[in-house]
Amino acid sequence: MLTKAKDKQTSYEFVMLEELVKEDHLLRKIDKYIDFSFIYDEVEELYCHDNGRPSVDPVVLFKMTLL
């Protein structure tokens, strides 16, 4: 059955990502004690600096794989 929206969105909700993760969450502890910046040096030669599309941050990709 085809249903059409009668009302348009009339309100907004603002959410901060920091508020979604508890203060004592494991991910916050990992981020506090481990410096992942070494990954940039490890993968720098794999990325082209003047050609291609913008990449996803390699640290983000590593963290997603790790977790």
HELIX and SHEET records of a PDB file:
HELIX    1   1 LEU A   17  LEU A   20  1                                   4    
HELIX    2   2 LEU A   26  TYR A   33  1                                   8    
HELIX    3   3 PHE A   38  VAL A   43  1                                   6    
HELIX    4   4 GLU A   44  LEU A   46  5                                   3    
HELIX    5   5 PRO A   58  LEU A   66  1                                   9    
END                                                                             
